[in-house]
Amino acid sequence: MSDKHLSSQFDADLNAVSSKVLEMGGLVESQIINAMQALNEFDIGIADQVIAAETRLNMMEVEIDEECSNIIARRQPAARDLRLLMAISKTITNLERAGDEAEKIAKRVKRINEDGAGRTVNIAEIKLSGEMAVSILRRALDAFARLDTVAAAQIVRDDKAIDDEFRAFVRKLVTYMMEDPRTISAGLDYLFIAKAVERIGDHAKNIAEFIIYIVKGTDVRHISRDQLEREALS
């Protein structure tokens, strides 16, 4: 078999596994959108759909991870190709965990629905941060498809806004619970939901960091945003 044929087949393998990552990402995005819709409308039917779909995400993570392992064993990739496969393995872990967070939101919605007092809490910050989390996850997947380090750096910077909304909601929630003890139970559920949304943003940020690792060969985890941006743009 010619080297050219081997190379083209390897490229096809990489493209196939990358496409599966994007497919999994699309499912996670739908999960988050549905979880937020369930929260906005207290729609238990949609919440149940989110919970039921989690099994499929778990299966996809295992399938893609196995495919990456097989490619590494067969092709023995080096340099950027090896970084891509390593990053894919970490990316699908973050996608699966983001799906877990969507499932947590759905389960908490069902609990809040049973507590009428919870409906009186203003959750504008959660709704806004949910929209932001969906947006940066979608952009992270798009940046992954294009291996766009500039877009990846912006995603890392934008994740801070979700963190800010989370902190603002926590401050407001404490006030609600102090003024009306009847909201404490639902307030704690909302706190878990807000934290789940914040974690989804973190997972999108992690995916963006992996993109920079693939392209630049530099591990940009645990460095400042300014340092990361300089690395992405260099």
C-alpha positions as CSV (number, residue, x, y, z in Angstrom):
1,M,0.0,0.0,0.0
2,S,1.4,3.4,-1.0
3,D,2.4,6.0,1.6
4,K,0.0,8.4,-0.2
5,H,-2.9,6.0,0.3
6,L,-1.9,5.4,4.0
7,S,-1.8,9.2,4.5
8,S,-5.2,9.8,2.9
9,Q,-6.8,7.0,4.9
10,F,-5.3,8.4,8.1
11,D,-6.8,11.8,7.2
12,A,-10.1,10.2,6.6
13,D,-9.9,8.5,10.1
14,L,-9.2,11.9,11.7
15,N,-12.0,13.6,9.9
16,A,-14.4,10.9,10.8
17,V,-13.7,11.0,14.5
18,S,-13.7,14.8,14.5
19,S,-17.2,14.7,12.9
20,K,-18.4,12.5,15.7
21,V,-17.1,15.0,18.2
22,L,-19.2,17.7,16.6
23,E,-22.2,15.4,16.5
24,M,-21.8,14.7,20.2
25,G,-21.4,18.5,20.8
26,G,-24.6,19.1,18.9
27,L,-26.5,16.7,21.2
28,V,-25.0,18.4,24.3
29,E,-26.0,21.8,23.0
30,S,-29.6,20.5,22.5
31,Q,-29.6,19.1,26.0
32,I,-28.6,22.4,27.5
33,I,-31.2,24.3,25.4
34,N,-33.9,21.9,26.4
35,A,-32.9,22.0,30.1
36,M,-33.1,25.8,30.1
37,Q,-36.5,25.6,28.3
38,A,-37.7,23.2,31.0
39,L,-36.6,25.7,33.6
40,N,-38.1,28.7,31.9
41,E,-41.5,27.0,31.4
42,F,-41.4,24.4,34.2
43,D,-42.1,21.8,31.6
44,I,-41.6,18.5,33.2
45,G,-42.0,16.6,29.9
46,I,-38.9,18.4,28.5
47,A,-37.0,17.8,31.7
48,D,-37.7,14.1,31.4
49,Q,-36.4,14.1,27.8
50,V,-33.2,15.7,28.9
51,I,-32.7,13.1,31.6
52,A,-33.5,10.2,29.2
53,A,-31.0,11.4,26.5
54,E,-28.1,11.4,28.9
55,T,-27.5,7.7,28.2
56,R,-26.8,8.4,24.6
57,L,-24.1,10.9,25.5
58,N,-22.4,8.4,27.7
59,M,-22.3,5.9,24.9
60,M,-20.9,8.4,22.4
61,E,-18.1,9.3,24.8
62,V,-17.1,5.6,25.1
63,E,-17.4,5.1,21.3
64,I,-15.3,8.1,20.4
65,D,-12.6,7.4,23.0
66,E,-12.3,3.8,21.7
67,E,-12.0,5.1,18.2
68,C,-9.2,7.5,19.2
69,S,-7.4,4.6,20.9
70,N,-7.7,2.5,17.8
71,I,-6.3,5.2,15.6
72,I,-3.3,5.8,17.9
73,A,-2.6,2.0,18.0
74,R,-2.9,1.6,14.2
75,R,-1.4,4.8,12.9
76,Q,1.1,5.8,15.7
77,P,0.6,9.5,15.0
78,A,3.0,12.2,16.0
79,A,3.1,15.9,16.6
80,R,-0.1,17.7,15.7
81,D,-2.1,14.6,14.8
82,L,-1.3,13.1,18.2
83,R,-2.2,16.3,19.9
84,L,-5.5,16.3,18.0
85,L,-6.4,12.8,19.2
86,M,-5.4,13.6,22.8
87,A,-7.5,16.8,22.7
88,I,-10.5,14.9,21.2
89,S,-10.4,12.5,24.1
90,K,-10.4,15.4,26.6
91,T,-13.0,17.3,24.7
92,I,-15.5,14.5,24.7
93,T,-15.0,14.2,28.5
94,N,-15.9,17.8,28.8
95,L,-18.9,17.4,26.5
96,E,-20.2,14.5,28.5
97,R,-19.8,16.5,31.7
98,A,-21.6,19.4,30.2
99,G,-24.4,17.0,29.4
100,D,-24.3,15.8,33.0
101,E,-24.9,19.4,34.1
102,A,-27.9,19.7,31.8
103,E,-29.3,16.6,33.4
104,K,-28.8,18.1,36.8
105,I,-30.7,21.2,35.8
106,A,-33.6,19.0,34.5
107,K,-33.7,17.1,37.8
108,R,-33.7,20.3,39.8
109,V,-36.5,21.7,37.7
110,K,-38.6,18.7,38.6
111,R,-37.9,19.3,42.3
112,I,-38.7,23.1,42.1
113,N,-41.9,22.3,40.3
114,E,-43.1,20.4,43.3
115,D,-42.4,23.5,45.5
116,G,-44.7,26.4,44.6
117,A,-42.6,28.9,46.5
118,G,-39.8,28.4,44.1
119,R,-41.7,30.0,41.2
120,T,-41.6,33.4,42.9
121,V,-37.8,33.7,42.7
122,N,-36.4,36.0,40.1
123,I,-33.9,33.9,38.1
124,A,-33.0,36.4,35.4
125,E,-29.3,35.9,35.9
126,I,-29.7,32.1,35.5
127,K,-31.6,32.6,32.2
128,L,-29.0,35.0,30.9
129,S,-26.1,32.9,31.9
130,G,-27.8,29.8,30.3
131,E,-28.1,31.7,27.0
132,M,-24.4,32.7,27.3
133,A,-23.3,29.1,28.1
134,V,-25.1,27.8,25.0
135,S,-23.5,30.5,22.9
136,I,-19.9,29.9,24.0
137,L,-20.3,26.1,23.7
138,R,-21.6,26.5,20.2
139,R,-18.7,28.8,19.4
140,A,-16.2,26.4,21.0
141,L,-17.5,23.6,18.7
142,D,-17.3,25.9,15.7
143,A,-13.7,26.9,16.7
144,F,-12.9,23.2,17.1
145,A,-14.1,22.4,13.6
146,R,-12.0,25.2,12.2
147,L,-9.1,24.9,14.7
148,D,-9.5,28.7,15.2
149,T,-7.2,29.8,18.0
150,V,-8.3,33.4,17.9
151,A,-12.0,32.4,18.4
152,A,-10.8,30.0,21.2
153,A,-9.0,32.8,23.0
154,Q,-12.2,34.9,22.9
155,I,-14.2,32.1,24.3
156,V,-11.9,31.8,27.3
157,R,-12.2,35.5,27.9
158,D,-16.1,35.4,27.6
159,D,-16.4,32.7,30.2
160,K,-15.7,35.3,32.8
161,A,-19.1,36.9,32.1
162,I,-20.9,33.7,33.0
163,D,-18.9,33.6,36.3
164,D,-20.0,37.2,37.0
165,E,-23.7,36.3,36.5
166,F,-23.3,33.3,38.8
167,R,-21.9,35.5,41.6
168,A,-24.6,38.1,41.1
169,F,-27.3,35.5,41.4
170,V,-25.8,34.0,44.5
171,R,-25.8,37.4,46.2
172,K,-29.5,37.9,45.2
173,L,-30.5,34.4,46.2
174,V,-29.1,34.9,49.7
175,T,-31.3,38.0,50.1
176,Y,-34.4,36.1,48.9
177,M,-33.8,33.3,51.4
178,M,-33.2,35.7,54.3
179,E,-36.4,37.7,53.5
180,D,-38.6,34.6,53.0
181,P,-37.5,31.3,54.6
182,R,-40.1,29.5,52.5
183,T,-37.9,30.0,49.5
184,I,-34.9,28.3,51.1
185,S,-35.5,24.8,49.7
186,A,-36.2,26.0,46.1
187,G,-33.4,28.6,46.6
188,L,-30.9,25.8,47.1
189,D,-32.1,24.0,44.0
190,Y,-31.7,27.2,42.0
191,L,-28.2,27.5,43.4
192,F,-27.3,24.1,42.1
193,I,-28.8,25.1,38.7
194,A,-26.8,28.3,38.6
195,K,-23.7,26.3,39.4
196,A,-24.5,23.8,36.7
197,V,-24.7,26.6,34.1
198,E,-21.5,28.1,35.3
199,R,-19.8,24.6,35.0
200,I,-21.1,24.3,31.4
201,G,-19.3,27.6,30.6
202,D,-16.1,26.1,32.2
203,H,-16.4,23.0,30.0
204,A,-16.7,25.2,26.9
205,K,-13.6,27.1,28.0
206,N,-11.7,23.9,28.5
207,I,-12.5,22.9,24.9
208,A,-11.3,26.2,23.7
209,E,-8.0,25.7,25.6
210,F,-7.6,22.3,23.9
211,I,-7.9,24.0,20.5
212,I,-4.9,26.2,21.3
213,Y,-3.0,23.1,22.4
214,I,-3.7,21.3,19.1
215,V,-2.6,24.2,17.0
216,K,0.2,25.7,19.1
217,G,1.4,22.6,21.0
218,T,1.3,24.6,24.2
219,D,-0.7,23.6,27.3
220,V,-2.5,26.8,28.2
221,R,-4.5,25.5,31.2
222,H,-4.0,27.3,34.5
223,I,-2.4,30.4,33.0
224,S,-3.8,33.9,33.0
225,R,-6.2,34.9,30.3
226,D,-3.7,37.5,29.0
227,Q,-1.0,34.9,28.7
228,L,-3.4,32.5,26.9
229,E,-4.4,35.2,24.5
230,R,-0.8,36.1,23.7
231,E,-0.1,32.4,23.0
232,A,-3.2,32.0,20.8
233,L,-2.4,35.0,18.7
234,S,1.3,34.4,18.4
